[in-house]
Amino acid sequence: MSYQSQLRNHLGEYKISNLCIEKDGFWRNKPYNHILPKEEYRLNILGTIREKFWDYFESQESLKMHRYFHHLNSSQAMCFNLFFPFMMDGNKYLNILLDVLGLPEKGVSEVSFGKIIDKSEGTNFDFYIAYENGMQILFEVKLQESGFGSTRNDAEHNKKFQQIYKKRMKNIISTRFQNRLVFFKNYQLIRNLIYLGYSDKTHLFFMMPFENKPLENKTAEIIHYLVDGKFEDRINIGFLENLVSLLVGRFEADKIDLLKKHFDWFTSKYIIFNKPSLNRKEQYTYPLYNRYKDIIWK
């Protein structure tokens, strides 16, 4: 059984046992047990942060909920559950997240969801951290997806390709991926990667479950998209299981009971294999090429 099927089955059981909801939600007019009834969408945020999160969400005019947010395997909901605990109460515990990710703890100027840096281009980053010195950390968060998104070959996207992407891919994206149709096939990933060319202080984090093997395997291909691998030291792969394990350990050691409880609940919802795949911090967050150079350059 695939990871995606196992996750959906697990979340269907979670809906009944943890949320006490037996009614199924619908997708394309068919009921599925891992989908909440649409009116229950708020329950996709864990109870430990639910009230504070929805107060925050309703104060953010630019933050939009994805169409399928009521699906328990929504990566947007997972992203909110993962990162919002560090934003609430005035970023009270943000330093812990930054330390675990290997990022500077001082000089943070912005932490936000759904960040659009360039409105003319329109890419929306799931989570965003900015520093006073101009450094930007951009997060693309995945859960059950088996790859990165493509897009339609239509008039609107052809126009954006000619007016925006054709120019911005130069000196960043390998020439073999600059072909229009190849670009459309690899649309989401290339749109993320071109932001490495905006500033040498821009870093990309791809966050995903290690146990999602179809997606994890695709990360080995990312370096192929770049010109001569010149930006790979600013790309990081983060695995959900390892990050959560490290965070729980920190909250236990520091006796932060609310966040320990929150990430225990997070684990029961999203981590379907309990053993962390890797154990040490430096194995959790690292430049892409350190892990994959033997695969890519063999």
N, C-alpha and C positions, 0 to 999 in steps of 0.2 A: 504493500500500500504506500502511495506517495506521501511525502511530508504534507502536502496541501490537503489530502484526504484525511490524514490523521489529525491535523490541526482542526479541520471543520468538525470532525466527530467529537474531538475533545471539547470544542467550544459549544457544541450542541448539548453535551452533558453538563458543562459549566452553566449554561443558561438555566437549566432546570435545578441543579443542585445548589448553585450559589446565588442566583437571582430569583429563584422560585417562579420562573416563567415557563409555562408549558406551551403556550401559543407560539406558533412559528411566524416568522416574517416571510415576505415574498420577494422573489427576484424573477423578473420576466414571467410573472403570473404563476409561478410555482412556489410552494412553501418549502422552506429549508430550516432545519432545526438550529443552525448556527447564526440565524438572522433574527434580530429583535423585531417585534411589531414596531412600525415606524414611530408611533407615539411614545415608545419607551426608549428612544435614542439616548436620553441622558444617562441611562444605566450603563452605557458603554464606557463611562468614566468610573473608575474605582471609587467606592464609598469613602475611602480615606481622604480624598481630595475633591469629591464631587461638588460640594456646595461652593467652595472657593474657586474651583475651576470655572463653573458656569457663571459666577459673578464676573470673573476675569474675561471670559469669552464674550459676554454681553457688553463689556466695556470697550471691546476692540472692533471698531467699525470695519476695518479692512480684512479681518480674519473671517474666512468663509468655511463653512462646513462642507465636506465632500458629499456628493450625492448619496453614496452608500455608507455613510457614517454609522447607520444603525446595524450594519453587518458587524458581528463580533470580531471578524478577522480584518476589520478596517485598519490599515496601516496608519491612517491619520489619528484614529482613536488611540492606537498603541503609542504613537509618538507623544500625544498629550499626556498619557499615563506615565510615560517614561521620563519626560523632562519637566513637566509642570511642578512636581514637588520641589524642584530647585529654584523655581521662580517665585513661588508663593511666599508671603510674609517678607516682601522686599528682598528677594534673592538670598534669603537667610542661609541656605545650605549650598549655594552655588559653588562655593570653594571646594566642596567635596567632589562634585561632579568634575570640575576642572582638573583637580589633582589626579583623579582616576583616569581621565582622558589624556593626561600629560600636557595640559594647557596652562598658560600663565594664570595665576589666581588674582593678580592685581591689574587695574586699568581697564576693566570691562565697562563699556559704554552703552551696550544694548544687548538684550536677550529677548528673542521673539520667535513666534511661529509664523509660518506662511509668508516669509519675507520675499518681497519682490525688489530686487536691487535696481534693475533697469526696466522701467515701465514700458519703454518702446519695444523691448524684446519679450518680457513677460514671464520668464522662468520664476517659479515659486519654490523656494527652498523650505523644506519641512521644519527645520529648526535653524536658528541663526544666532551667532555670538559675534559681537564686534568689540574692538578695543580702541582706546583713545589714540594709540599709535598708528591706527589704520589697518591693523590686522583683522581679517574676517574669517570666521569658521562657518562653512556652509555644510549642512547635513541633508543627505538624502536617506530617508528611513524606509525600509521594506519589512514586510512580515511574511505574507503568504505568496507574494508575487514570484513567478518563476523566471522573470527577466526584467529588462528595462523596456519602456514603452516605445512603440512606433507611432507614426501618424499618417494621415491620409495624403495622397498625392492629388491635391485639389488646388483650385486657383488661389485661395487664401494662403496656403502654405508655400506654394510656388513663389508668390509675391514676397513673403517674408524671407524665403531662401535667397532670392536675388538681392533684396534690399538690406538684409541684416546678416544672415548667417554666412553667406559666401565670403564676405569680407572678414568676418570675425574668426572664421576657422583658420585663416592663414597663419602660419608659424606656430599653431597650437595643435591642430588636428592633422594627422597623417593624410597625405594627398589621396590615398586610395579610399578614404572615408569622406572626402569632400564632394564626391559625386552626388548629385541631387537625390537620386533614388536610394543610394546607400545611406545618405543622411536621413531620409525619411524613415528608413528601416531602423535606424539607431538613434532616433530623434531625441528621446529623453536623456540618454546618456551623453550624447555630444553636446546638448544644450547645457548640461551641468559642467562639462569639461571646459567649455570655452571661457568660463568665468575665471579659470586659472590665468588667463591672459590679461585680465583687467588690472591686476596688481600682483606684484611678487610677494605680497603679504596675504594673499588669499589661499586658504586651505580647504580641501574637500574631505568630508567624512562620509563614507557609505556604511550605514548601520543595518545589519541584517542578522537573522538567525543562522548560526553555523550549521544547524541541522537541516536547513533548507538547501539541500545539495544542488539542485538545478541552478539556483541563484548564486550560491557560494562558488560553484564552478565557473560561472560567467565572470566573476571578478578577476580571474586569471587573465582574461582577455583585455581588461581595461587599458593596460599599458600600450597595447597595439594601436590604440586610437591616437596616441600622442606623437608629435614630431620628435624623432630621435630620443624618445623617453625623457625629454628635457624637463617635464613638470612632475615626474613621478614622486619626487621627494615631498610634494605637497598634497599627495593623495593618501588617505588612510582608510583601512577597512576595519570596522568594529563589529564584533560578534555579540549579539544580544545576551546570550547565556553567560558569557564571561563578564560583561559589564555588570549585569544584575548580581552575579555571585560576588564580585568585588564590592559593590555597593552595600549589599547585605552585611558583608564582613565588616565594613567600616561603621555601619550603623550599630551593629552589635558591640563593637569595640568602644564606640563613643557614646553608647547608651542613648541613642536617638530613637525612642520607642515608636513614635508615629511613623517615621520613614522605614524603620525595620518592618513594621506591620504592613505598610503600603507595598513594599517590594516582596514581601511574602505573598501578599494577595496578587501582585503582578505576576509572580512566578507561577502561582496556581492557575492563572488565566492563560498566560502566553507561553510558558516554557513546558513543552510536552515531553522533553527528555531531561531528567533532573541532573544528570552529571554534567558539570561544565566540561566543555571540550578542551579547553586550555586552562591553565591555573595561574600563571603569573601575569602581573600587570604589563610587563614589556611584551608579553605575547598577545595581550588584548589589543593594544593600540600601537601601530607601527606603520612606517611608510610601506606602501604597496610593494615596491620592488624588493624589499628585504625578504618578503615571504615568497614572491612568485618569480624571482629572477631565474631560478633553475628551470622552471616550467617554460618561461618565455624565451630564454636565450639558449636553450639546449639545441 
